[in-house]
Amino acid sequence: MPINLPNFRNFSCLRGLTGIGGAALVLPALLAAPAAMAEAADDAGPSDIQVIGHPDPEGLLPDQTAPKAVSAISADFILKQAPTLNAFQLVNLLPGANVSSSDPYGLSTGSSLTLRGLGQDQIGVVMEGAPQNDIGYFYAYPSQFADAENVRQIALAQGAADIDAPVVAAAGGLLSLTLDDPKSELGGLVNLSAGSYDARRVFVRLDTGTLGASGLKAFVSYSNNRADNWRGAGYDKRQHIDAKLLREWGDGNRASISFSYNDAKTSSYPSPTLADWKASGRDFNYDRQYTEGNANYWRLYRAPFRNFYVAAPVHLKLGDRLAFDSSAYLQLGHGNAPYGTQLATTGNFLGTEELTQPIALPGAVDGVAAVLGNWTGKQLRVGDVSKLTLQAGAHTLTAGLWFDYGTDRVTQSYTSIGADGHPVDQWGYQDKAIRTADGRLLAYENARTVTVTKGFFLADSIAVSPRLSVDLGFKGVDVLRNGRNYLPGPQSKVRADSFAALPRAAVHYKLDDRQQIFANITTSFRTPNEFALYNSYYGGELVSQGSGDLKNEYSVSEELGYRYIGPSLSFSLTAFHYHFRNRQVATVIDSGGALVNSTINGGSQTSYGLDGEIDYRPARGVSVYLSGEYLHTRLNDDLAIGGDYLPTKGKRAVSSPEFQFAMGTTYDDGRLFGSSALKYVGRQYATFMNDESIKGYATLDLSVGVHLAGLIDAQRMDLRLNAINVTNPHVLSGVYSITPNALATTGRGGTVISGSSPAYYVGSGRAFVATLSRAF
């Protein structure tokens, strides 16, 4: 989907707070002082009272026993953050997580997450066990996920997806969202928020409590969020509904069904090149006013989308040693990612067919008119993962099946705009789109793809001793794509079928009650994006040859880790190594003057590094969290471009900062609370030739609040102020679109390969959000 950027108007009653940046850095320490003195007083008490440690007040480093790297955040941490933040923004402190967002509130679809240098089309995302990635392009859009108030935990496995996870492209790891269960008692929650850029948000949740003898309990929530763009003209709107129905019975049996509906119209911010950024900085925006023929008007870049997700996980105990699990899911989505462009009444092509008759263009001047270019997608996805787990002595045996069926209807058409610049139809519906003289849809792309995924997995977890366990597993996955290209030309039907064998193994050893070591080896794969199947045409000429014969990317990764879980100090350290074969590289190429999406085989790549995180709790209610990553990447092959090769062997991978560091502090004494979140991301290359990059940068978020329960009644009530990106650095925060080379380069064969400029995310501006939260 296209993306773009914002406007700067602080919420009027908070403007005076913009100077808190430096002073607020010491806020958590000052707030911690009373608690620290109280602890000292406790220690001076009777000798039979002992302080044995302090629990983690925010769940930033929950206890883990998995034989792989896993980091997580809990609801205690989430509920102290700005309520608008999406799942990518919330995991920004965790090791290896490099997050770029087009706006401070996480409303835009323009969010990017990389893990250990691997992009979000390499990261599996599941919510309540149901996949959230697009089956055709493997991207996930966090602005569409459940509201933060309904999320109990977000877990981030940086290198290895679970064997039963219904994901394909997950070499970069797995992001798992678990929703809160409905409460056992009747009640509810109301959150009211207001902030910078005229931001307004309402969230309401109702819990039914346990419904009589049925044992059923449920919740339903609704949120409405609106904010002006933080730079440039425009605004974002989002309405969202979450619901969950749960029944638990017997000894551990449980069945639930959850629903999530999202209806949003969000801005697609312009992503500058380095030259654009140097010339205009944050003023690189779409035009606020419309003039005749203007294709850069902001209303032409607002993306409407509606999505509906259903997940129905079931866990049944069939006996003392046998259990059955099933996770069925359904996804429906429809929307448009539009853009402004110009169209002529003559000289047009439909595929390879030249249109000899002029097309009708309302408002055309001298045969040319500004129009809305549509990128419309309509998706349906349904599937299920089922497994049996048998406990047989020292063995825990698991066998399961995965089936997934998805359809993706993609059309790039054109819609007229009125004299005031308003599109006739923002959604890009075909009945309102521009037609050829003989009534056919005028389209640059017109295709339907069916993807069928079938998988099976077998695993055995062997308890060799009370301290030592060994896990062995094998997963086989087949991905079949069948498609139809509706454009006139040499291509009609497309087909690609591939199978991947994915073995894995892991070892976990408990040195004692507090210390663990683990090691694992995991394999992963991904098929080429679905657009790689289709021909692309420009001016009636074939500019990109679709193919069903592209090889799958295949990766092997290893981890070696150590964990310590103490009463007041916990930490983990993980060394990792990756080797990729047939690395699938999604990029943009210039073919005969047309910029077209393409997937090319990037050859072999090796990556290795070190992840670490520490959580120190010096006093009750106080936590200091540190994380960091060192990452080394190396391209092992030259990159094929046309009939030559770019000399990329030995270069660093794109969007792969060598160093990242984060620090988070929290304080909560039962009345006052506060937090800080500091993140540094190092230099990132934007081309495979490493001839263009963006500098490292740092961001800082702060919050302060007060628990008001007991002042009015016993119900929970909080008032908090969140400051997002408080230091307001003017930076490029990530790579939006990569290119092979920015500068003209002589290939290995002597050909001069012209360069093209990458585009970037602009780091969002400072924002303040005040929230009143009331339970009833």
N, C-alpha and C positions, 0 to 999 in steps of 0.2 A: 504494500500500500504506500502511496506517496505520503510524505510528512512535511511539516513546516513550523514557523515560529511566531512570538508575542509583543506587548504594551505595558507601560509602567505607571500604575496609579495605586498608591497605597490607600488602604482603608482609612478614612479621614480621622477617626478617633485614635488611630494607632500611629500616626505619622511621627509623633514625638519620640517613638521608641527606636527610631533608626540608629540612634547612637549607642545602643546597648552592646554592640558587637564585642569590644574589648572587655568591658566590665563583666559581661555575662560569662566570659570564659572561667571566671573564678566562682561562679554561682554555685555549682555543685559542691565545691570544697567548703564554701561558707555554710551551705545548708547541712553539710555533713558534720560540722563541728559539734552541735548540740548532741547528736547521737553518739559521737565518739566519746564525749565527756560522760555521757550516761553510761556507756559501756565501762569506762574506767571506774565510775562509781560502783557499778555492779561487781567489778572484780575485787573491790576493796571490802566487800561484804563478808559474811560468815564463810569459813574455810570449806564448808561442805557444799558450797555452790560453785560449779565449774562452768566456764564458757567453753563449749566444745566446738564451736564454729558458727558460721552464719550462712543460712541458705541464700541461694541466688535470688534476689528480689525481682529480677526481670526475666529470668529464663533465657539469657543470652548464650549460655553454654550449658544446656541441660545434659545430664548424664547420658552417655552413649555406650553401647556394647557391640555395635555392629562392626564387622571386620572390614570397614572401609571408612573413609573420611566422610563425616556428616556434621553439619552445623545447623543450628536452628534458632528461631526466635519464638517466643510464646506470646499469649494474649496480654500478659502483664506488661511486656515491652510495647506491643502494638498499640494498646489503648492509651499510652502516653505520647504517641506520635500524632502528627497532624492527621485528622481523620480522612483527608482526601488522598493520602499517599497510596500508591498502588503496590503490588507485591514486589516488583522489581526494586522500587525505591526503599522498601522496608528491609530488604536483605543487603543493603549497600555496605554495611559494616562487616559482613561476613568474609572470611578469607577467599580471595580469588574473584570476588564479585565486582565487576566493573560496570557501573550503571550510568547511562546517559539518558536524560529526559528532556523533552522539548519545553516543558513547562513545570513550574514548581509544584503544581497540584496533582500531577500525574493524570490529568484528564485526556490529554492528547494521545492518539495512538502512536505518536513518535517517541517510543521508549526503546532503549537498547540495553541488553544484558549480555555480557560475555563472562565466561568462567575459564580461568586458566588460558585465556586467549582464544577461546572457542565461542563463536557467536550464538545468538539465541535460536538460530535455525539448527543448532547442534545441541540444544538443551531441551530435554523432555520436561513437560509441565503437566502435572495431574492435579485435579481437585476432587476430593472424595473418591480417589481411585480412577476418575474419568479423565481421559486425555484432553488437553486444552490446545494443543498445537494444531495448526492448519495441516490437513493431510496432504495437501498439494505442495506447500512451500515450507512447511515445518515451523513457521513462526507462531508465536503466541502473543496475545495482546492483553497486557495486564490491566488496562483500563476497563476491560470487560468482566474481570473476575469479581468474586463476591466482595461485598463491603467489608472493610477492615474490622468493624465491630462484631462480625459474625465468624471471624477466623480465629480458631483456637491455637494453631501452630503453623509456621512455615518452616519446612525442613529443606536444606540444601545439601544434596550429596554431590560434591564437586567433581567426582570422577566416574562413578559407577551407578547406573540405574538399577533398581531392583529387578530381579529376573522375571517377575510377574508384571512389571510395569508395561502398560499398553502403549509403548512409544517405539519409534523406529530410529530417528536421528537423535541419539542421546550420548554421543561420545563426550560431550561437555558436562554431563551429569544430569541430575534430576531435581526439579523444584516441585515440592509436594505441599499442597495446601489442605489442611484439615479444618472442616467447619466445626463450630461450636455445637454441642448437643442442645436440644431444647431443655429448658429448666423443668424441674419436677414440680415447682409451684407456679401458680398463676402470677404473671407480672409482666413488666415491660421496661423499655428503655427509650428515652428521647434525648437526642443530641442536637443542639442548635449551634451553628458555627457561622462566623462572619470574619472577613479578612481583606487583605490587600487585593487590588484590582476588582473591587466590588464583588468579592466572592461571597456567596451565600449557600449554605447547605443545611438541610433538614434530614434527620434520620430518625425513624420510629420503628421500634421492634415490639412485638407482642408474643409472649409465651403463654400457651394454653395451660401449662401444668399437666400432670397426669390425669387423663380423662377416665375417671371412674375405674371400673374393674377391667377395662380393655387394656390397660397398661400403655396405651398410646400417649405420646406427648409431641407437641409441635411448636414451631415458631414461624412467624412470617415477618418480614421487615420491608420497609420502603424508604428509599432515599431520593432526594432531589438536590442536584448540585449545579450551580451556575457560577461562572467567573469570566471576566474580561480577559482577553489575551494580555499577557504580561509585556509583550512588545508588538507594535503594529496594531492594526484595526482587527475587530472581530471578538467573538466570545464563544465559550464552550458551554454546552448543556448536557447533563446526564441524569437519567432516571433509571433506578435500579430496584429490582425486587429479588429477595432471597427467601427461601422457605425450606423447612426440613421437617419431616415426619419420622418418628423413631419409635420402635418397640423393642424392648429387651425382656427376655424371659429365661427361666431355667438357669442352668449353669453356664453363663457366658454366651447364650444365643442372642443374636441381635440382627435386626433388619431396619434399614432406613431408606428413605428416598428424599433427595434434595433437588430443588429447582433454583435456577438463577436466570433472571431475565434482565437484559440490558438494552436501553434505548438511548442513543446518544447522537448528538451532532457536534462534532469537535473540529477544531482548526487544524489544518495541515500547514505547519510553519515552513517558510522557505529555508533551505539548507545552503549556506554560502560555500563557495570555493574559498581557498586561501586568499586569492586576489580580491574577491568580494568582501571578505572579512577585513582585510587591510584597508580597503577603500571606504567601507560603510560601517563596519562594526555591527552593533546591535540595530542600526538603522536599516539594515538589509531586510526589508519587509515587503509585503504586498501593499498595493496602493489603497489608501483610505477612500478616495473618491473615484467614481467611474467616469471615464470619458469614452466617447464613441470609438469602438474597435480595440479597447484596452483589454488584453488577455491577462493582465497582472492584478486584476481587481480582487479584493479579499474574499468576496462572496463566492467566487468561483473555486475556492479551495476549502470549503467546509464539507466534511465527510459525514454523511448520515449512515448509521449502522444499527441493526437490531439483531440481537443474539439470544438464543434460548438454550440452556444447558440442563440436562437431567442426569443424575447419578443415583444408582440404586444398589449400594453394597449390602451383602448379606453374609453373615457368619453363623454357621450351624454346627453344633457338636453332635456328631452322629454316634458317638460312643466315648468311652474313656480315653481312647487313643486315636480316634479318627475325627477329623473336622472337614467341613466343606465351606468354601468361600466362593462367592460370585459377585462380580461388579459389572452390572449392565449400565449402558450409558447411551445418551442421545444428544445430538447437537443440531441446531438449526440456525442459519444465519443468512442475512441478506443486507447488502449495503453498497455504497458507492464511494470511491476515493477519487473525486473529480479534480480537474485542473483546467486552467484557461489556455486556449489555443486559437489559432486562426485557420479558417477554412475558405477555400475558393469555390466558386460555382462551377468551374471547369477544371480540366486537367487532373481529375481524381481517378483513383483506381480502387477496385474491390478485389483484394488478393492480387492476382496477376492480370485480372480483367480490367481493361481501360473502359471508363464510362464515357461514351461518346455524347450522351445527352447531359446538359447542365443539371445540377441539383438546385432545388429551391432553398435559398438562405434568407430568412427574414432579416432585414436590417443591413443587407450587404451594400457596401459602397465600393464602386468600381470592381464589382465581382468578388469582394473579400469581406468576411464578417468574423468578428470575435464570437466564439462558441464555447460551450462547456464540453470539455473532453471527459468522457465517463470511463471509469474502470469499475465495472459492476461485478460483484461476485454473489453467487447464491449457493450455499453449501448445505448438505445434509450428511450427517455421519451417525452411524449406529453401530454398536458393538458390545462385546461381553468378554470378560476374562473369568474363567472358572478353574478352580483347583481343589484337589484333595490333599490333605496333609495327614500322614500316618506316623504315630510314635511307635517305634519298634525297638525296644531296648535302647542302645546307645545311638540309634539312627532316627532322624526326623526326615521322612521321605515326603517329597512334594511332587505332584504331577498335575499339569494344567494345560488348558487350551485357550487360545485367543483368536477371536474372529472380529473383523472390522470391515464395514462397508461404507464407502463415502462417495458422494457425487459433488462435483465442482463445476458450476456453469459460469464461465468468465466471458465477458463481452466488453470490448472497448468501442463505444459508439460516441455520437455527438448530439448535443441538445442545444437548441437556440436559446439566446438570452434576450431579455427585453431591453427597451431603450434606456431603462434605469440601471442596467447591469444585473438585474435579478434573473437567475436561470428560470426557464419555463418549468423545469422539473429537476429538483436536486437529486432525486433518486436514480435518474438515468433509466427510467422504464422505457421499454422498447416502443410502446404505443405512442410516446411523445418524442421519440428520437428522430433525427433527420434521416430521410429516406432517399434512395436513388430515384431517378425519373420513372422507373418501372415499378417502384414500390418496395424494393428490397431495403433491408437495414444497411446503412452505410457504417461499416465497422473496420477498425484496424486489426482487431482480434475478435474471434468468435468461435469458441470451442467449449466442449463438454467432456469432462474426464471422469471416469468411474475407477476408483481405486479399491481393490479388495486385498486385505491383509489377513493372512492365516498363519498362526504360530502355535508352537507347542513348547513346553519346557519341563525338564526333569531336574530335581535337585535333591541332594542328601547332605544334611548337617549332622556330622558325627561327633558325639561327645567322647573324645578319646580318653579324657580324664576330667575330674571336676574343674581343672584349670585350662585344659587344651581342647579346642574344637576345630574341626576341619570341615569346610564347606566345598562341595563339588556341584557343578551345575552345567546344563547344556540347554540352549534355546535355539530353535530353528524357526526362521521367519521367511515367508514367501510374500512378496509384494507384486501384485498384478495391476497394471494400468491399461485400461482400454479407453480410447478417446476418439472424438470426431472433430475434425477441423471443417467448419462450415464455410470458410472463405474459398472462392474459386481459385483453382490452382492445381498443381500436381499432387497435392497431399489431401487425402480424405480421412481415412481411418488410421489411427496410430495404436501401437501396442508395445508394452514392455513388461517382461516377466523376469523376476530374479529371486533367488533363494540365498539366504545367508546362514551359515552355521556359526553359532556364537557360544563357544565353551567358556567356562570361568572356574576359578578356584580361589579359596581364601582360607587363611589361618588366623585364629584368635587365641591369645594366651594371656591368662591373668597371672601377673607376677605375684600379686597379693590382692587384698581387698580394695586397694586404691589404684593400682597400676596395671595397665594393659599394653600389650603390643599386638599389632596386627599386620598382615600382609595380604595382598590380593593381586590377581591378574584377571583382567576383564577384556572382553572383545565387544566391539560395536560396529554398526554399519549404517549407511544411509543411501537411499537411491537418489538419482538426480531429481531436481525439482520437476514438476509436471510440465512447465513451459519449455523444458529442454526437448520435449517430444515433438514440438510443433514448429513448422516453418514460420519465419517472419518475412514479410514483404514490405518493400518501400518503393514507391514509384513504379509499381508493377514488377519489380525485380526481386528475386530471392536474395535476401541479405543474411539470413541465418538458417542453416539447414537443421531441421529437427531430426532427432535420432532416438530410436529405442534401444540402441546398442551401447550406450555409454556404460562404463563399468561402475559398479558400486564403490563408494568409499568404504574402506575397511580399516579399523584401528585396533591396536592392542595397547592397553594401558596397565601400568603396575603402580601399586602404592605400598609404602612401608611406613607404619605410623606408631606413635606412642601416645598414651593418654595417662593423665594423673587426675584423679577425682578426690579432692581433699575437703575438709570441713570449711575452709575459708579461701582456698586457692585451688583452682582447677585449670589445667591447660592441656593442649594437644599439639603435636607436631607431626606433619605428614610430608614425606618425600614422594614425588610422583614422576612418572616417565610415560610418554606417549610416542607411538610410532604410527603414522598414517600411510596408507597405500591408496593411490588413486583419489587423492584429496579433491572433493567436489568444491569448486570455487564459484560462487554466484557473483557475477560482476556485470558491468555494462561495457559493450564494445561499440566502436564506431565502424559501421559497415556501409560504405558508399554514401556517407553523409547522414546516415540514420543511426541514432543511438538506440540499441536494442538490448534487452535482457538476454543473458547467456549463461550457461553452466559449462565450464570447461574443466578438464582433468588437470589439477594442479600438481600431480605427481606425488612424490614422497615428502613427508615432513616429520621432524623429530622435535619433541618438546620435553623439558624436564624442569623441575623446580621444587620449591619448599613452601608449604602452608603452615602457619602457626596461629594459635589463639590462646589467650590467657584471660581468666576471669578471677579477679581478686576482690574479696569481700571483707574489708578491714573492720567494719562495724555493722550492726544490725540495720538493714535498710539501705546500705551503701554498697555500690558495686563499681568496679573499674574494669573495663573490658578492652583488651588490645588484640589486634589481629594484623597479619602481614603476609605478603607473598613475594617470593623471588621467582621469576619465570624466565627461562631461556628457551627461545624457539629458533629453529633452523630449517630453511627450505633446502631439501636435498636434491632437487631437480631444477633445471631451467624450465621456464614457462612457455608453452607452445602458443605462438601468436601468428595466425595466418600460416604462411609457409616457412616461418623462421622461429627462433627461440630467443626469448629475453634471457639475459644472463643473470638469473635470479638465484642460482645455486649458492648457498651460504648466507643468503639474506635472512632477516628476521621476518616473522609472520606479521600480518597487519593486525591492528587493534589488540596488540599483545604487550602491554606495559611491562617493563622488566621489574619494576618495584611498585607495590601498593602497600599502604599502611592505613590503619583505622584505629580510632580510640573513642570509646563510649563510656560515659560516666552517668550513674543514676543515683538518686537519693529519694527515699520515701520514709518519713517517720510516723506515718499514719495521719498527719495533718498537712504538712507541706511536702511537695515533691518537685523534683527537677531532673533534667537530663541534658547531656550534650553529646553530639555525634560529629567527630572530625574525621574526614577521609582525604587521603592524598593518593593520586593516581599519576604514575610517571608518563614519560613520553610515549606516544603511540604513532607508529607508522601507518600511512594511508595507502601506500602502493607496494606492490610486490618487489619493485626495484629499490625500495627504501629511499626514494629521492624526494619524498615529501612527508612531513610529520607534524604533529601538534605537540606543544609543550606540556609538561606535567602541571597539575593544578590541585588545589585543595578546596574543600567546602566544609562549612560548619553549620550544624543545626542545633538549636537550643530550645528547651521548654521549661516552663515553671508553672506550678499549679498548686491548688489547695483542695483538700478533701473537706467538703462542707457537711458531711453526714454528722448528725448530732446537734447541729445548730438550728435546724428546722424540725427534723424528725430523724428516725433511725435509717431511713432509706439512703442508699448511696447517691451522692451528688458531688460532682467535681467541677471546678472551674480551672481551665488551663489556657496558657498562651504558648503557641508554638512559633518559633522564628526559623524559617527555612532559608538556608543559604545566606546566613546573616552577614557574612563579610562581603557578599555581592561581587565576586571577582568577574571581570569581563574576559571570559575564556571560551575557547572551543572545547567542548567536553567529550566528544567522541566522533568516530568516523561513521558518517551516514551512508556514503556509497564509496567503495574502494575502486581503484583502477589499477591496471598492470603497471603503468609508469606515468609519471607526471611530465617528465621531460623526454624529448626525442632521444632515443637510444639505439645504438647500432647492435643488431642482433648477432647471434653466433654465426649466422650465415652471411653476414655483411649487409643485410637490409636495414635501412633506417626505419625504425618503428616509432611512429608519431606518438606523442604523449597526450593524455587527457587528464583533466583536473578532478580530483576527488571532491566530495562535498562533506560537510560536517554538521554535527549538532552544535547549537549555540547553548552554552551553559546558562541555565535560567537565572532570572533575577531574584532579589530578596523578596520574601513574602512573610506576612504575619497572619496568623489565624487564631482567633479566640473561640473557645468551645465551652458551652455549658452542657454538662451531661447529668441527666436525672433518671434514676431508676424508680419504678413504682410497682 
